[in-house]
Amino acid sequence: MAASENPGRIKLGLERIIRFLESTLPTDPRTNLRVVHVAGTNGKGSVCALISEALHAAGYNTGTYNSPHFLHVNDAVRVNGAPVPAEEYAELRAWINKLDAATPSPNGPLSLFEQATVAALCWFDRNNVDIAVIEVGMGGLRDATNVFGPPEGKSSLGVGRSLVQCICSVDMDHVGMIGNTVEEIALEKIGIIRPGSWIVIARQDHVGAFHKIRQVAHKISPGHIINVRRQPACDLLVGNFSFSLEDNPDSRLRLPDPAPNWSIFNGTGKRCLHVKYPPSLDTYATSGSLSPSPSSSTASSQSAAKSGDRKHQQNGHQAQPSECAPICEPTPASDATDTSSRSIEADFPLVLPGSHQTGNACVAFYALDILRTYYGFTKLTDAAIQIGFQNVRWPGRLSWLRIGNADGSGTNSSSTSLSAQNTNTPSSRNSSGSSRIVDSLDEWILADGAHNEPAAAELRNYINTTLRRLAQQRYINTTTGKRHHFSEMIPVRWIVGFSRGKDMGSILKKLVHPGDTLWAVPFSQPEEMPWVKCEEPEDILACAKQTLSFEKDGDSFESAGFGSLPEVLDKLAESASDSTLNVLCGSLYLVSDLYRELQIQPFDEESERL
């Protein structure tokens, strides 16, 4: 790609950032960095969040770099969940810009994303992170994050050590920029693979993408590939995903259990991922208490893995052994006295909502298992992973936000009495402390960053499940005379905004059903992303009227356009109804605007985690 003097545009290619890291900075921040690199179309952020939280729970100083940022540019760079302080981030970026301007390159200046990536690496270096979990920005092969070497160390491919590469679901996105077919897009995304590293491949919906990924992975790093296959979605409200890891002495290829055990709960009342793995990876003693992994090589790591002595630092807080107790003790698959042949089973909480998160959790678990088995991360016990999976939060993805007063009445978005809450399910507490789905839907809005067709399909599936649960609960809690009304499917009010270039018609077809309402709204200009432009509301509505058609004559949907998100929130306050579900989606930038309007700071340490 030809160099440009304008840093405010997308410029794929590694020449500029590699030159800057190797020749311009006083020291290369990648030198001592170990990395888990995550690419794909959907699921990257969730996988990064799960891996990072588990590493942090295990006591590792963990850096995380996501793209795009959520509310502010500094929140994309975090250490142990805390973003870089805004002032320090601004100073770091100013220093990088000054160095870049003082050393002109024939390839042009760093792009804004390249500057942000350099800032992330420098911040991780300053904070001496044990490992960094890094999400690809766009594609993979020519992305600014693709600057790391193989596990053995520095090579022509980069500096630092990329230990594990996770390839999440690949689909048609950024068409024309990183490829015109799903196979070309997959080839771009797997450009992050390094020889000798481990590759975790998520379930792929496109056969062509799957074969391309497998082909290249086997060529670059044979015998180090894990393929995660997921069974078709079941019709249970909250299904467990059960799989096993089978040892292959030649390739270490672990295949799922051919007969997964789908069930609603694991007995603890929580949705969970049930895992079975061979005894060589056992991190528990026969009694279920923590014990050293067989791969431990030092006495210090052995003592750190014992539950009786274990203490690890978390944001200056000493976690006591009682806080590290496993959520559900493992159950041996064979006689407990036969420790040489028994398999280990453990349950890992699935806190992130949506059935698609089972696949993301599988990818994260495999990556964590590789780290503890092959790269010396021996503190990554099952208990630590359980704690990490339980603590994970990923804002703007199937997030229920309260937009009404505690008494259920709607409020103006600018009102100081606005009750803004963020949770994974729209629930309230009764006098006994148990959770139930709220009766008044006008208190809530479901926000999700779904911006392509596969993500829209997952969002619609989640909504259908949620509406069925709500209808069932209302049927049970309502008098007989009103039951017929509440047993019907509740309509959805869609509040959407799209970036230019998205296939709006395909997305809307997945979302809008007869009887629904469609509100179109623009989003604000994302910080440091001048190439992102939003579709005008009238264009969205015109596309909807042209592409949405229903089987039955007379089926239709209502629609309206708005000039800004505050106007939408004002209208919601005026037209509050507990018989309509409010859903905001189409762009993560629109979701970010909603968080700003509701004054929710998801990455603040003082924020309430519901």
Secondary structure, 3 states (H helix, E strand, C coil): CCCCCCCCCCCCCCHHHHHHHHHHCCCCCCCCCEEEEEECCECHHHHHHHHHHHHHHCCCCEEEECCCCCCCHHHHEEECCEECCHHHHHHHHHHHHHHHHHCCCCCCCCCHHHHHHHHHHHHHHHCCCCEEEEECCCCCCCCCCCCCECCCCCECCECCEEEEEEECECCCCCCCCCCCCHHHHHHHHHHHCCCCCEEEECCCCCHHHHHHHHHHHHHHCCCCEEECCCCCCCCCCCCCEEEECCCCCCCCCCCCCCCCCCCCCCCCCCCEEEEEECHHHCCECCCCCECCCCCCCCHHHHHHCCCCCCCEEECCEEECHHHHCCCCCCCCCCCCCCCCCCCEEEEEECCCCCCCHHHHHHHHHHHHHHHHHHCCCCCCCHHHHHHHHHHCCCCCCCEEEECECCCCCECCCCCCCCCCEEECCCEEECCCCCEEECCCHHHEEEECCCCCHHHHHHHHHHHHHHHHHHHHHHHHHCCHHHHHHHCCCCCEEEEECCECCCCHHHHHHHHCCCCCEEEECCCCCCCCCCCCCECCHHHHHHHHHHHCCCCCCCCCCEEEECCCHHHHHHHHHHCCCCCCEEEEECCHHHHHHHHHHCCCCCCCCCCCCC
